[in-house]
Amino acid sequence: MPNTENSNITSYWYLRNAIGYIGIIMPIWVKLGAYLRENITSQTSISVYYYTSMRDVFVATSFAF
């Protein structure tokens, strides 16, 4: 019989890591995309990127959190 407790801990660990990586990559991805697509320089708040062409990326990663 497999040890389900260890598999649950492993799954939770992978989920936490995935959310952490998304949180680290999202600001870079949104800033770079806005700069390349619309030539928008760095903004004071990450929320400002909702009003750019990177809205879908911003919303999708926020939903993942």
mmCIF file of the N, C-alpha and C atoms, coordinates in Angstrom:
data_MODEL
# 
_entry.id   MODEL 
# 
loop_
_atom_site.group_PDB 
_atom_site.id 
_atom_site.type_symbol 
_atom_site.label_atom_id 
_atom_site.label_alt_id 
_atom_site.label_comp_id 
_atom_site.label_asym_id 
_atom_site.label_entity_id 
_atom_site.label_seq_id 
_atom_site.pdbx_PDB_ins_code 
_atom_site.Cartn_x 
_atom_site.Cartn_y 
_atom_site.Cartn_z 
_atom_site.occupancy 
_atom_site.B_iso_or_equiv 
_atom_site.pdbx_formal_charge 
_atom_site.auth_seq_id 
_atom_site.auth_comp_id 
_atom_site.auth_asym_id 
_atom_site.auth_atom_id 
_atom_site.pdbx_PDB_model_num 
ATOM 1   N N  . MET A 1 1  ? 0.839  -1.177 0.000   1.00 0.00 ? 1  MET A N  1 
ATOM 2   C CA . MET A 1 1  ? 0.000  0.000  0.000   1.00 0.00 ? 1  MET A CA 1 
ATOM 3   C C  . MET A 1 1  ? 0.888  1.245  0.000   1.00 0.00 ? 1  MET A C  1 
ATOM 4   N N  . PRO A 1 2  ? 0.683  2.179  -0.967  1.00 0.00 ? 2  PRO A N  1 
ATOM 5   C CA . PRO A 1 2  ? 1.539  3.364  -1.028  1.00 0.00 ? 2  PRO A CA 1 
ATOM 6   C C  . PRO A 1 2  ? 1.274  4.313  0.127   1.00 0.00 ? 2  PRO A C  1 
ATOM 7   N N  . ASN A 1 3  ? 2.276  5.028  0.489   1.00 0.00 ? 3  ASN A N  1 
ATOM 8   C CA . ASN A 1 3  ? 2.173  6.002  1.567   1.00 0.00 ? 3  ASN A CA 1 
ATOM 9   C C  . ASN A 1 3  ? 1.573  7.293  1.004   1.00 0.00 ? 3  ASN A C  1 
ATOM 10  N N  . THR A 1 4  ? 0.289  7.504  1.231   1.00 0.00 ? 4  THR A N  1 
ATOM 11  C CA . THR A 1 4  ? -0.393 8.675  0.668   1.00 0.00 ? 4  THR A CA 1 
ATOM 12  C C  . THR A 1 4  ? -0.002 9.972  1.358   1.00 0.00 ? 4  THR A C  1 
ATOM 13  N N  . GLU A 1 5  ? 0.441  9.884  2.597   1.00 0.00 ? 5  GLU A N  1 
ATOM 14  C CA . GLU A 1 5  ? 0.833  11.098 3.308   1.00 0.00 ? 5  GLU A CA 1 
ATOM 15  C C  . GLU A 1 5  ? 2.041  11.742 2.640   1.00 0.00 ? 5  GLU A C  1 
ATOM 16  N N  . ASN A 1 6  ? 3.041  10.946 2.242   1.00 0.00 ? 6  ASN A N  1 
ATOM 17  C CA . ASN A 1 6  ? 4.212  11.502 1.576   1.00 0.00 ? 6  ASN A CA 1 
ATOM 18  C C  . ASN A 1 6  ? 3.861  12.062 0.208   1.00 0.00 ? 6  ASN A C  1 
ATOM 19  N N  . SER A 1 7  ? 2.956  11.419 -0.524  1.00 0.00 ? 7  SER A N  1 
ATOM 20  C CA . SER A 1 7  ? 2.593  11.933 -1.840  1.00 0.00 ? 7  SER A CA 1 
ATOM 21  C C  . SER A 1 7  ? 1.817  13.247 -1.710  1.00 0.00 ? 7  SER A C  1 
ATOM 22  N N  . ASN A 1 8  ? 1.018  13.385 -0.661  1.00 0.00 ? 8  ASN A N  1 
ATOM 23  C CA . ASN A 1 8  ? 0.315  14.646 -0.431  1.00 0.00 ? 8  ASN A CA 1 
ATOM 24  C C  . ASN A 1 8  ? 1.288  15.764 -0.085  1.00 0.00 ? 8  ASN A C  1 
ATOM 25  N N  . ILE A 1 9  ? 2.282  15.464 0.702   1.00 0.00 ? 9  ILE A N  1 
ATOM 26  C CA . ILE A 1 9  ? 3.288  16.456 1.072   1.00 0.00 ? 9  ILE A CA 1 
ATOM 27  C C  . ILE A 1 9  ? 4.083  16.868 -0.158  1.00 0.00 ? 9  ILE A C  1 
ATOM 28  N N  . THR A 1 10 ? 4.440  15.913 -0.997  1.00 0.00 ? 10 THR A N  1 
ATOM 29  C CA . THR A 1 10 ? 5.184  16.208 -2.218  1.00 0.00 ? 10 THR A CA 1 
ATOM 30  C C  . THR A 1 10 ? 4.352  17.069 -3.160  1.00 0.00 ? 10 THR A C  1 
ATOM 31  N N  . SER A 1 11 ? 3.078  16.749 -3.332  1.00 0.00 ? 11 SER A N  1 
ATOM 32  C CA . SER A 1 11 ? 2.209  17.539 -4.204  1.00 0.00 ? 11 SER A CA 1 
ATOM 33  C C  . SER A 1 11 ? 2.076  18.967 -3.687  1.00 0.00 ? 11 SER A C  1 
ATOM 34  N N  . TYR A 1 12 ? 1.918  19.115 -2.399  1.00 0.00 ? 12 TYR A N  1 
ATOM 35  C CA . TYR A 1 12 ? 1.796  20.438 -1.800  1.00 0.00 ? 12 TYR A CA 1 
ATOM 36  C C  . TYR A 1 12 ? 3.082  21.229 -1.992  1.00 0.00 ? 12 TYR A C  1 
ATOM 37  N N  . TRP A 1 13 ? 4.211  20.568 -1.861  1.00 0.00 ? 13 TRP A N  1 
ATOM 38  C CA . TRP A 1 13 ? 5.508  21.210 -2.037  1.00 0.00 ? 13 TRP A CA 1 
ATOM 39  C C  . TRP A 1 13 ? 5.656  21.716 -3.474  1.00 0.00 ? 13 TRP A C  1 
ATOM 40  N N  . TYR A 1 14 ? 5.283  20.899 -4.468  1.00 0.00 ? 14 TYR A N  1 
ATOM 41  C CA . TYR A 1 14 ? 5.355  21.320 -5.866  1.00 0.00 ? 14 TYR A CA 1 
ATOM 42  C C  . TYR A 1 14 ? 4.407  22.482 -6.148  1.00 0.00 ? 14 TYR A C  1 
ATOM 43  N N  . LEU A 1 15 ? 3.238  22.470 -5.571  1.00 0.00 ? 15 LEU A N  1 
ATOM 44  C CA . LEU A 1 15 ? 2.280  23.550 -5.750  1.00 0.00 ? 15 LEU A CA 1 
ATOM 45  C C  . LEU A 1 15 ? 2.816  24.857 -5.174  1.00 0.00 ? 15 LEU A C  1 
ATOM 46  N N  . ARG A 1 16 ? 3.379  24.810 -4.004  1.00 0.00 ? 16 ARG A N  1 
ATOM 47  C CA . ARG A 1 16 ? 3.964  26.006 -3.395  1.00 0.00 ? 16 ARG A CA 1 
ATOM 48  C C  . ARG A 1 16 ? 5.112  26.542 -4.230  1.00 0.00 ? 16 ARG A C  1 
ATOM 49  N N  . ASN A 1 17 ? 5.946  25.653 -4.753  1.00 0.00 ? 17 ASN A N  1 
ATOM 50  C CA . ASN A 1 17 ? 7.052  26.097 -5.603  1.00 0.00 ? 17 ASN A CA 1 
ATOM 51  C C  . ASN A 1 17 ? 6.552  26.734 -6.887  1.00 0.00 ? 17 ASN A C  1 
ATOM 52  N N  . ALA A 1 18 ? 5.532  26.153 -7.504  1.00 0.00 ? 18 ALA A N  1 
ATOM 53  C CA . ALA A 1 18 ? 4.991  26.699 -8.747  1.00 0.00 ? 18 ALA A CA 1 
ATOM 54  C C  . ALA A 1 18 ? 4.437  28.104 -8.519  1.00 0.00 ? 18 ALA A C  1 
ATOM 55  N N  . ILE A 1 19 ? 3.710  28.305 -7.437  1.00 0.00 ? 19 ILE A N  1 
ATOM 56  C CA . ILE A 1 19 ? 3.164  29.621 -7.128  1.00 0.00 ? 19 ILE A CA 1 
ATOM 57  C C  . ILE A 1 19 ? 4.297  30.618 -6.846  1.00 0.00 ? 19 ILE A C  1 
ATOM 58  N N  . GLY A 1 20 ? 5.327  30.163 -6.190  1.00 0.00 ? 20 GLY A N  1 
ATOM 59  C CA . GLY A 1 20 ? 6.486  31.022 -5.934  1.00 0.00 ? 20 GLY A CA 1 
ATOM 60  C C  . GLY A 1 20 ? 7.178  31.444 -7.213  1.00 0.00 ? 20 GLY A C  1 
ATOM 61  N N  . TYR A 1 21 ? 7.370  30.510 -8.134  1.00 0.00 ? 21 TYR A N  1 
ATOM 62  C CA . TYR A 1 21 ? 8.002  30.838 -9.416  1.00 0.00 ? 21 TYR A CA 1 
ATOM 63  C C  . TYR A 1 21 ? 7.140  31.802 -10.224 1.00 0.00 ? 21 TYR A C  1 
ATOM 64  N N  . ILE A 1 22 ? 5.838  31.592 -10.208 1.00 0.00 ? 22 ILE A N  1 
ATOM 65  C CA . ILE A 1 22 ? 4.928  32.509 -10.910 1.00 0.00 ? 22 ILE A CA 1 
ATOM 66  C C  . ILE A 1 22 ? 5.038  33.906 -10.310 1.00 0.00 ? 22 ILE A C  1 
ATOM 67  N N  . GLY A 1 23 ? 5.096  33.988 -8.998  1.00 0.00 ? 23 GLY A N  1 
ATOM 68  C CA . GLY A 1 23 ? 5.205  35.284 -8.330  1.00 0.00 ? 23 GLY A CA 1 
ATOM 69  C C  . GLY A 1 23 ? 6.505  36.004 -8.622  1.00 0.00 ? 23 GLY A C  1 
ATOM 70  N N  . ILE A 1 24 ? 7.560  35.250 -8.852  1.00 0.00 ? 24 ILE A N  1 
ATOM 71  C CA . ILE A 1 24 ? 8.850  35.862 -9.172  1.00 0.00 ? 24 ILE A CA 1 
ATOM 72  C C  . ILE A 1 24 ? 8.901  36.282 -10.637 1.00 0.00 ? 24 ILE A C  1 
ATOM 73  N N  . ILE A 1 25 ? 8.369  35.463 -11.517 1.00 0.00 ? 25 ILE A N  1 
ATOM 74  C CA . ILE A 1 25 ? 8.474  35.706 -12.956 1.00 0.00 ? 25 ILE A CA 1 
ATOM 75  C C  . ILE A 1 25 ? 7.448  36.724 -13.453 1.00 0.00 ? 25 ILE A C  1 
ATOM 76  N N  . MET A 1 26 ? 6.274  36.789 -12.851 1.00 0.00 ? 26 MET A N  1 
ATOM 77  C CA . MET A 1 26 ? 5.193  37.636 -13.350 1.00 0.00 ? 26 MET A CA 1 
ATOM 78  C C  . MET A 1 26 ? 5.585  39.112 -13.503 1.00 0.00 ? 26 MET A C  1 
ATOM 79  N N  . PRO A 1 27 ? 6.175  39.760 -12.516 1.00 0.00 ? 27 PRO A N  1 
ATOM 80  C CA . PRO A 1 27 ? 6.513  41.182 -12.716 1.00 0.00 ? 27 PRO A CA 1 
ATOM 81  C C  . PRO A 1 27 ? 7.506  41.401 -13.854 1.00 0.00 ? 27 PRO A C  1 
ATOM 82  N N  . ILE A 1 28 ? 8.455  40.496 -13.982 1.00 0.00 ? 28 ILE A N  1 
ATOM 83  C CA . ILE A 1 28 ? 9.439  40.608 -15.060 1.00 0.00 ? 28 ILE A CA 1 
ATOM 84  C C  . ILE A 1 28 ? 8.762  40.417 -16.406 1.00 0.00 ? 28 ILE A C  1 
ATOM 85  N N  . TRP A 1 29 ? 7.921  39.414 -16.501 1.00 0.00 ? 29 TRP A N  1 
ATOM 86  C CA . TRP A 1 29 ? 7.223  39.089 -17.740 1.00 0.00 ? 29 TRP A CA 1 
ATOM 87  C C  . TRP A 1 29 ? 6.306  40.237 -18.171 1.00 0.00 ? 29 TRP A C  1 
ATOM 88  N N  . VAL A 1 30 ? 5.569  40.798 -17.228 1.00 0.00 ? 30 VAL A N  1 
ATOM 89  C CA . VAL A 1 30 ? 4.631  41.869 -17.544 1.00 0.00 ? 30 VAL A CA 1 
ATOM 90  C C  . VAL A 1 30 ? 5.380  43.141 -17.952 1.00 0.00 ? 30 VAL A C  1 
ATOM 91  N N  . LYS A 1 31 ? 6.426  43.485 -17.231 1.00 0.00 ? 31 LYS A N  1 
ATOM 92  C CA . LYS A 1 31 ? 7.195  44.684 -17.569 1.00 0.00 ? 31 LYS A CA 1 
ATOM 93  C C  . LYS A 1 31 ? 7.872  44.545 -18.925 1.00 0.00 ? 31 LYS A C  1 
ATOM 94  N N  . LEU A 1 32 ? 8.484  43.405 -19.168 1.00 0.00 ? 32 LEU A N  1 
ATOM 95  C CA . LEU A 1 32 ? 9.173  43.185 -20.432 1.00 0.00 ? 32 LEU A CA 1 
ATOM 96  C C  . LEU A 1 32 ? 8.190  43.166 -21.597 1.00 0.00 ? 32 LEU A C  1 
ATOM 97  N N  . GLY A 1 33 ? 7.058  42.502 -21.417 1.00 0.00 ? 33 GLY A N  1 
ATOM 98  C CA . GLY A 1 33 ? 6.042  42.455 -22.466 1.00 0.00 ? 33 GLY A CA 1 
ATOM 99  C C  . GLY A 1 33 ? 5.478  43.817 -22.791 1.00 0.00 ? 33 GLY A C  1 
ATOM 100 N N  . ALA A 1 34 ? 5.202  44.628 -21.776 1.00 0.00 ? 34 ALA A N  1 
ATOM 101 C CA . ALA A 1 34 ? 4.670  45.969 -22.004 1.00 0.00 ? 34 ALA A CA 1 
ATOM 102 C C  . ALA A 1 34 ? 5.700  46.852 -22.702 1.00 0.00 ? 34 ALA A C  1 
ATOM 103 N N  . TYR A 1 35 ? 6.950  46.649 -22.362 1.00 0.00 ? 35 TYR A N  1 
ATOM 104 C CA . TYR A 1 35 ? 7.999  47.441 -23.011 1.00 0.00 ? 35 TYR A CA 1 
ATOM 105 C C  . TYR A 1 35 ? 8.158  47.033 -24.480 1.00 0.00 ? 35 TYR A C  1 
ATOM 106 N N  . LEU A 1 36 ? 8.171  45.743 -24.748 1.00 0.00 ? 36 LEU A N  1 
ATOM 107 C CA . LEU A 1 36 ? 8.373  45.269 -26.115 1.00 0.00 ? 36 LEU A CA 1 
ATOM 108 C C  . LEU A 1 36 ? 7.155  45.519 -27.010 1.00 0.00 ? 36 LEU A C  1 
ATOM 109 N N  . ARG A 1 37 ? 5.957  45.396 -26.475 1.00 0.00 ? 37 ARG A N  1 
ATOM 110 C CA . ARG A 1 37 ? 4.747  45.546 -27.284 1.00 0.00 ? 37 ARG A CA 1 
ATOM 111 C C  . ARG A 1 37 ? 4.298  46.993 -27.427 1.00 0.00 ? 37 ARG A C  1 
ATOM 112 N N  . GLU A 1 38 ? 4.444  47.801 -26.384 1.00 0.00 ? 38 GLU A N  1 
ATOM 113 C CA . GLU A 1 38 ? 3.899  49.164 -26.411 1.00 0.00 ? 38 GLU A CA 1 
ATOM 114 C C  . GLU A 1 38 ? 4.927  50.233 -26.050 1.00 0.00 ? 38 GLU A C  1 
ATOM 115 N N  . ASN A 1 39 ? 6.177  49.830 -25.838 1.00 0.00 ? 39 ASN A N  1 
ATOM 116 C CA . ASN A 1 39 ? 7.247  50.752 -25.460 1.00 0.00 ? 39 ASN A CA 1 
ATOM 117 C C  . ASN A 1 39 ? 6.907  51.513 -24.176 1.00 0.00 ? 39 ASN A C  1 
ATOM 118 N N  . ILE A 1 40 ? 6.288  50.829 -23.211 1.00 0.00 ? 40 ILE A N  1 
ATOM 119 C CA . ILE A 1 40 ? 5.939  51.416 -21.915 1.00 0.00 ? 40 ILE A CA 1 
ATOM 120 C C  . ILE A 1 40 ? 7.099  51.160 -20.959 1.00 0.00 ? 40 ILE A C  1 
ATOM 121 N N  . THR A 1 41 ? 7.607  52.230 -20.389 1.00 0.00 ? 41 THR A N  1 
ATOM 122 C CA . THR A 1 41 ? 8.721  52.081 -19.458 1.00 0.00 ? 41 THR A CA 1 
ATOM 123 C C  . THR A 1 41 ? 8.220  51.554 -18.121 1.00 0.00 ? 41 THR A C  1 
ATOM 124 N N  . SER A 1 42 ? 9.131  51.289 -17.219 1.00 0.00 ? 42 SER A N  1 
ATOM 125 C CA . SER A 1 42 ? 8.797  50.725 -15.915 1.00 0.00 ? 42 SER A CA 1 
ATOM 126 C C  . SER A 1 42 ? 7.859  51.657 -15.148 1.00 0.00 ? 42 SER A C  1 
ATOM 127 N N  . GLN A 1 43 ? 6.818  51.083 -14.549 1.00 0.00 ? 43 GLN A N  1 
ATOM 128 C CA . GLN A 1 43 ? 5.809  51.837 -13.813 1.00 0.00 ? 43 GLN A CA 1 
ATOM 129 C C  . GLN A 1 43 ? 6.067  51.738 -12.308 1.00 0.00 ? 43 GLN A C  1 
ATOM 130 N N  . THR A 1 44 ? 5.394  52.582 -11.549 1.00 0.00 ? 44 THR A N  1 
ATOM 131 C CA . THR A 1 44 ? 5.601  52.615 -10.102 1.00 0.00 ? 44 THR A CA 1 
ATOM 132 C C  . THR A 1 44 ? 4.912  51.475 -9.375  1.00 0.00 ? 44 THR A C  1 
ATOM 133 N N  . SER A 1 45 ? 3.865  50.908 -9.988  1.00 0.00 ? 45 SER A N  1 
ATOM 134 C CA . SER A 1 45 ? 3.123  49.827 -9.357  1.00 0.00 ? 45 SER A CA 1 
ATOM 135 C C  . SER A 1 45 ? 2.852  48.731 -10.377 1.00 0.00 ? 45 SER A C  1 
ATOM 136 N N  . ILE A 1 46 ? 2.865  47.493 -9.934  1.00 0.00 ? 46 ILE A N  1 
ATOM 137 C CA . ILE A 1 46 ? 2.589  46.373 -10.828 1.00 0.00 ? 46 ILE A CA 1 
ATOM 138 C C  . ILE A 1 46 ? 1.139  46.396 -11.302 1.00 0.00 ? 46 ILE A C  1 
ATOM 139 N N  . SER A 1 47 ? 0.262  46.988 -10.523 1.00 0.00 ? 47 SER A N  1 
ATOM 140 C CA . SER A 1 47 ? -1.153 47.047 -10.886 1.00 0.00 ? 47 SER A CA 1 
ATOM 141 C C  . SER A 1 47 ? -1.412 47.927 -12.105 1.00 0.00 ? 47 SER A C  1 
ATOM 142 N N  . VAL A 1 48 ? -0.528 48.830 -12.408 1.00 0.00 ? 48 VAL A N  1 
ATOM 143 C CA . VAL A 1 48 ? -0.685 49.709 -13.564 1.00 0.00 ? 48 VAL A CA 1 
ATOM 144 C C  . VAL A 1 48 ? -0.682 48.897 -14.857 1.00 0.00 ? 48 VAL A C  1 
ATOM 145 N N  . TYR A 1 49 ? -0.021 47.766 -14.866 1.00 0.00 ? 49 TYR A N  1 
ATOM 146 C CA . TYR A 1 49 ? 0.081  46.946 -16.076 1.00 0.00 ? 49 TYR A CA 1 
ATOM 147 C C  . TYR A 1 49 ? -1.255 46.298 -16.449 1.00 0.00 ? 49 TYR A C  1 
ATOM 148 N N  . TYR A 1 50 ? -2.242 46.405 -15.597 1.00 0.00 ? 50 TYR A N  1 
ATOM 149 C CA . TYR A 1 50 ? -3.583 45.930 -15.954 1.00 0.00 ? 50 TYR A CA 1 
ATOM 150 C C  . TYR A 1 50 ? -4.127 46.726 -17.131 1.00 0.00 ? 50 TYR A C  1 
ATOM 151 N N  . TYR A 1 51 ? -3.743 47.965 -17.238 1.00 0.00 ? 51 TYR A N  1 
ATOM 152 C CA . TYR A 1 51 ? -4.249 48.848 -18.286 1.00 0.00 ? 51 TYR A CA 1 
ATOM 153 C C  . TYR A 1 51 ? -3.374 48.856 -19.535 1.00 0.00 ? 51 TYR A C  1 
ATOM 154 N N  . THR A 1 52 ? -2.507 47.865 -19.685 1.00 0.00 ? 52 THR A N  1 
ATOM 155 C CA . THR A 1 52 ? -1.667 47.731 -20.875 1.00 0.00 ? 52 THR A CA 1 
ATOM 156 C C  . THR A 1 52 ? -2.099 46.494 -21.652 1.00 0.00 ? 52 THR A C  1 
ATOM 157 N N  . SER A 1 53 ? -1.353 46.191 -22.685 1.00 0.00 ? 53 SER A N  1 
ATOM 158 C CA . SER A 1 53 ? -1.652 44.997 -23.481 1.00 0.00 ? 53 SER A CA 1 
ATOM 159 C C  . SER A 1 53 ? -1.318 43.711 -22.732 1.00 0.00 ? 53 SER A C  1 
ATOM 160 N N  . MET A 1 54 ? -0.669 43.807 -21.597 1.00 0.00 ? 54 MET A N  1 
ATOM 161 C CA . MET A 1 54 ? -0.297 42.637 -20.801 1.00 0.00 ? 54 MET A CA 1 
ATOM 162 C C  . MET A 1 54 ? -1.361 42.306 -19.759 1.00 0.00 ? 54 MET A C  1 
ATOM 163 N N  . ARG A 1 55 ? -2.556 42.826 -19.940 1.00 0.00 ? 55 ARG A N  1 
ATOM 164 C CA . ARG A 1 55 ? -3.655 42.614 -18.998 1.00 0.00 ? 55 ARG A CA 1 
ATOM 165 C C  . ARG A 1 55 ? -3.953 41.136 -18.790 1.00 0.00 ? 55 ARG A C  1 
ATOM 166 N N  . ASP A 1 56 ? -3.989 40.361 -19.879 1.00 0.00 ? 56 ASP A N  1 
ATOM 167 C CA . ASP A 1 56 ? -4.333 38.946 -19.763 1.00 0.00 ? 56 ASP A CA 1 
ATOM 168 C C  . ASP A 1 56 ? -3.298 38.177 -18.942 1.00 0.00 ? 56 ASP A C  1 
ATOM 169 N N  . VAL A 1 57 ? -2.037 38.497 -19.125 1.00 0.00 ? 57 VAL A N  1 
ATOM 170 C CA . VAL A 1 57 ? -0.982 37.858 -18.330 1.00 0.00 ? 57 VAL A CA 1 
ATOM 171 C C  . VAL A 1 57 ? -1.117 38.252 -16.871 1.00 0.00 ? 57 VAL A C  1 
ATOM 172 N N  . PHE A 1 58 ? -1.364 39.520 -16.622 1.00 0.00 ? 58 PHE A N  1 
ATOM 173 C CA . PHE A 1 58 ? -1.512 40.013 -15.254 1.00 0.00 ? 58 PHE A CA 1 
ATOM 174 C C  . PHE A 1 58 ? -2.680 39.322 -14.550 1.00 0.00 ? 58 PHE A C  1 
ATOM 175 N N  . VAL A 1 59 ? -3.817 39.239 -15.229 1.00 0.00 ? 59 VAL A N  1 
ATOM 176 C CA . VAL A 1 59 ? -5.008 38.626 -14.622 1.00 0.00 ? 59 VAL A CA 1 
ATOM 177 C C  . VAL A 1 59 ? -4.796 37.123 -14.414 1.00 0.00 ? 59 VAL A C  1 
ATOM 178 N N  . ALA A 1 60 ? -4.223 36.444 -15.388 1.00 0.00 ? 60 ALA A N  1 
ATOM 179 C CA . ALA A 1 60 ? -4.024 34.988 -15.283 1.00 0.00 ? 60 ALA A CA 1 
ATOM 180 C C  . ALA A 1 60 ? -3.073 34.641 -14.145 1.00 0.00 ? 60 ALA A C  1 
ATOM 181 N N  . THR A 1 61 ? -1.986 35.386 -14.018 1.00 0.00 ? 61 THR A N  1 
ATOM 182 C CA . THR A 1 61 ? -1.049 35.078 -12.929 1.00 0.00 ? 61 THR A CA 1 
ATOM 183 C C  . THR A 1 61 ? -1.625 35.477 -11.573 1.00 0.00 ? 61 THR A C  1 
ATOM 184 N N  . SER A 1 62 ? -2.401 36.555 -11.539 1.00 0.00 ? 62 SER A N  1 
ATOM 185 C CA . SER A 1 62 ? -3.059 36.931 -10.282 1.00 0.00 ? 62 SER A CA 1 
ATOM 186 C C  . SER A 1 62 ? -4.072 35.868 -9.879  1.00 0.00 ? 62 SER A C  1 
ATOM 187 N N  . PHE A 1 63 ? -4.771 35.308 -10.847 1.00 0.00 ? 63 PHE A N  1 
ATOM 188 C CA . PHE A 1 63 ? -5.717 34.245 -10.570 1.00 0.00 ? 63 PHE A CA 1 
ATOM 189 C C  . PHE A 1 63 ? -5.011 32.990 -10.056 1.00 0.00 ? 63 PHE A C  1 
ATOM 190 N N  . ALA A 1 64 ? -3.810 32.731 -10.562 1.00 0.00 ? 64 ALA A N  1 
ATOM 191 C CA . ALA A 1 64 ? -3.046 31.564 -10.118 1.00 0.00 ? 64 ALA A CA 1 
ATOM 192 C C  . ALA A 1 64 ? -2.651 31.679 -8.659  1.00 0.00 ? 64 ALA A C  1 
ATOM 193 N N  . PHE A 1 65 ? -2.445 32.912 -8.182  1.00 0.00 ? 65 PHE A N  1 
ATOM 194 C CA . PHE A 1 65 ? -2.117 33.086 -6.772  1.00 0.00 ? 65 PHE A CA 1 
ATOM 195 C C  . PHE A 1 65 ? -3.261 32.666 -5.909  1.00 0.00 ? 65 PHE A C  1 
# 
